[in-house]
Amino acid sequence: MKLKNKVAFITGGTSGIGLETAKLFQSEGANVVLVGSNESRLAAAGKELNGNALLVRADIRKVVEIERAVEATRSKYGRIDVLFANAGATTVAPLEAVTEEYVAENLALNFTGTFFTIQKAAAIMTEGGSIVVTTSFLNTIGFPGLSMLAATKAAARSLVRTLGAELAPRGIRVNAVCPGAIATPFYSKIGLADATLSEVAASITQKIGLKRFGEATELAKAVLFLASDDASYTTGAALVVDGGLTQFWR
Ligand SMILES: NC(=O)c1ccc[n+]([C@@H]2O[C@H](COP(=O)([O-])OP(=O)(O)OC[C@H]3O[C@@H](n4cnc5c(N)ncnc54)[C@H](OP(=O)(O)O)[C@@H]3O)[C@@H](O)[C@H]2O)c1
């Protein structure tokens, strides 16, 4: 078991990549803390974890709610060993449709929320701890309509370097996982009609070296590697899991 008796705090744990990672972590012996903003989705995810996870409702756009979630974890387990800062979402907005509110919303969830999740969780992490941040293939390429998601994810990639440097003296590693196109509920929330979504998915698939979307379970395995001692000499790095989407000429 790669995470025996470790305490793993997972944001965005109610769905997709976060939920599959929670299941894998639990099967590797971790005590899982699931964080999500919606009570009923949290309860449903808790059932998928056989009722064995600590479920904490927190909207990571609010620092006080992150603090409460970390405090609930400290009060039950005393510490966090593994942080998977994974919560994120966006909607499609081309240049002319972007408003001040849209920018603020994307920053709050995908950047500020991620930053304060790391700050608050790191305060109760100990030597040997590991932080994994979900960024995106949009770290390195542009995608029309997703300017704010791409910018906030690139900023999160940058955080991994700086906070990795700051936390290295405490023996805490910080890494990014960069998903490509992964089959999760993410796409049903981005505000595109089904027909447009299918067209976009088909055109992305053509650009993926392996010619298919990835599965959330494939991301979970990469996150487990970074979270566990298998990656004991890896910090500040980014593990790209995108079927070649950003790596091959096409
Ligand atoms: N799927 C992809 O192709 C892809 C590609 C690149 C990067 N990513 C990144 O991967 C991460 C996980 O996405 P996914 O694909 O697994 O999508 P997903 O299934 O939609 O999961 C997103 C998670 O984020 C949580 N969340 C959203 N808003 C939140 C808030 N304000 N506070 C707390 N939690 C919140 C959601 O929980 P509740 O709504 O229940 O709160 C959910 O658990 C995201 O950061 C996403 O940007 C995904």
The ligand as an SDF file (V2000), in Angstrom:
LIG
                    3D

 48 52  0  0  0  0  0  0  0  0999 V2000
  -11.5690   17.0780  -17.6750 N   0  0  0  0  0  0  0  0  0  0  0  0
  -10.5870   17.6450  -18.3620 C   0  0  0  0  0  0  0  0  0  0  0  0
  -10.4770   17.4600  -19.5840 O   0  0  0  0  0  0  0  0  0  0  0  0
   -9.5870   18.5290  -17.6880 C   0  0  0  0  0  0  0  0  0  0  0  0
   -8.4910   18.9940  -18.4410 C   0  0  0  0  0  0  0  0  0  0  0  0
   -7.5480   19.7920  -17.8390 C   0  0  0  0  0  0  0  0  0  0  0  0
   -7.6770   20.1300  -16.4980 C   0  0  0  0  0  0  0  0  0  0  0  0
   -8.7540   19.6830  -15.7860 N   0  0  0  0  0  0  0  0  0  0  0  0
   -8.8540   20.0760  -14.3750 C   0  0  0  0  0  0  0  0  0  0  0  0
   -9.0650   18.9440  -13.5600 O   0  0  0  0  0  0  0  0  0  0  0  0
   -9.7110   19.3530  -12.3480 C   0  0  0  0  0  0  0  0  0  0  0  0
  -10.8350   18.3910  -12.0680 C   0  0  0  0  0  0  0  0  0  0  0  0
  -11.7820   18.5120  -13.1060 O   0  0  0  0  0  0  0  0  0  0  0  0
  -12.6720   17.2880  -13.6050 P   0  0  0  0  0  0  0  0  0  0  0  0
  -12.3920   17.1030  -15.0350 O   0  0  0  0  0  0  0  0  0  0  0  0
  -12.5760   16.1350  -12.6920 O   0  0  0  0  0  0  0  0  0  0  0  0
  -14.1150   18.0040  -13.5420 O   0  0  0  0  0  0  0  0  0  0  0  0
  -15.3840   17.7810  -12.6200 P   0  0  0  0  0  0  0  0  0  0  0  0
  -15.7990   16.3630  -12.6870 O   0  0  0  0  0  0  0  0  0  0  0  0
  -16.3300   18.8350  -13.0500 O   0  0  0  0  0  0  0  0  0  0  0  0
  -14.8540   18.0870  -11.1400 O   0  0  0  0  0  0  0  0  0  0  0  0
  -14.6450   19.3870  -10.6700 C   0  0  0  0  0  0  0  0  0  0  0  0
  -14.6210   19.3500   -9.1540 C   0  0  0  0  0  0  0  0  0  0  0  0
  -14.3830   20.6760   -8.6600 O   0  0  0  0  0  0  0  0  0  0  0  0
  -15.3000   20.9260   -7.6050 C   0  0  0  0  0  0  0  0  0  0  0  0
  -15.6120   22.3420   -7.4530 N   0  0  0  0  0  0  0  0  0  0  0  0
  -16.1010   23.1930   -8.3940 C   0  0  0  0  0  0  0  0  0  0  0  0
  -16.2840   24.4010   -7.8650 N   0  0  0  0  0  0  0  0  0  0  0  0
  -15.8940   24.3150   -6.5600 C   0  0  0  0  0  0  0  0  0  0  0  0
  -15.8480   25.2480   -5.4920 C   0  0  0  0  0  0  0  0  0  0  0  0
  -16.2250   26.5300   -5.6500 N   0  0  0  0  0  0  0  0  0  0  0  0
  -15.4060   24.8330   -4.2840 N   0  0  0  0  0  0  0  0  0  0  0  0
  -15.0290   23.5450   -4.1070 C   0  0  0  0  0  0  0  0  0  0  0  0
  -15.0380   22.6210   -5.0900 N   0  0  0  0  0  0  0  0  0  0  0  0
  -15.4820   23.0070   -6.2950 C   0  0  0  0  0  0  0  0  0  0  0  0
  -16.5460   20.1410   -8.0050 C   0  0  0  0  0  0  0  0  0  0  0  0
  -17.2900   19.8380   -6.8410 O   0  0  0  0  0  0  0  0  0  0  0  0
  -18.7150   20.4530   -6.5050 P   0  0  0  0  0  0  0  0  0  0  0  0
  -19.2800   21.0680   -7.7510 O   0  0  0  0  0  0  0  0  0  0  0  0
  -19.4790   19.2990   -6.0050 O   0  0  0  0  0  0  0  0  0  0  0  0
  -18.3700   21.4580   -5.4830 O   0  0  0  0  0  0  0  0  0  0  0  0
  -15.9300   18.8690   -8.5640 C   0  0  0  0  0  0  0  0  0  0  0  0
  -15.6750   17.9480   -7.5340 O   0  0  0  0  0  0  0  0  0  0  0  0
  -10.1330   20.8050  -12.5610 C   0  0  0  0  0  0  0  0  0  0  0  0
   -9.2240   21.6530  -11.8940 O   0  0  0  0  0  0  0  0  0  0  0  0
  -10.0310   20.9870  -14.0580 C   0  0  0  0  0  0  0  0  0  0  0  0
   -9.7570   22.3150  -14.4220 O   0  0  0  0  0  0  0  0  0  0  0  0
   -9.7110   18.8920  -16.3430 C   0  0  0  0  0  0  0  0  0  0  0  0
  1  2  1  0
  2  3  2  0
  2  4  1  0
  4  5  1  0
  4 48  2  0
  5  6  2  0
  6  7  1  0
  7  8  2  0
  8  9  1  0
  8 48  1  0
  9 10  1  0
  9 46  1  0
 10 11  1  0
 11 12  1  0
 11 44  1  0
 12 13  1  0
 13 14  1  0
 14 15  2  0
 14 16  1  0
 14 17  1  0
 17 18  1  0
 18 19  2  0
 18 20  1  0
 18 21  1  0
 21 22  1  0
 22 23  1  0
 23 24  1  0
 23 42  1  0
 24 25  1  0
 25 26  1  0
 25 36  1  0
 26 27  1  0
 26 35  1  0
 27 28  2  0
 28 29  1  0
 29 30  1  0
 29 35  2  0
 30 31  1  0
 30 32  2  0
 32 33  1  0
 33 34  2  0
 34 35  1  0
 36 37  1  0
 36 42  1  0
 37 38  1  0
 38 39  2  0
 38 40  1  0
 38 41  1  0
 42 43  1  0
 44 45  1  0
 44 46  1  0
 46 47  1  0
M  CHG  2   8   1  16  -1
M  END
$$$$
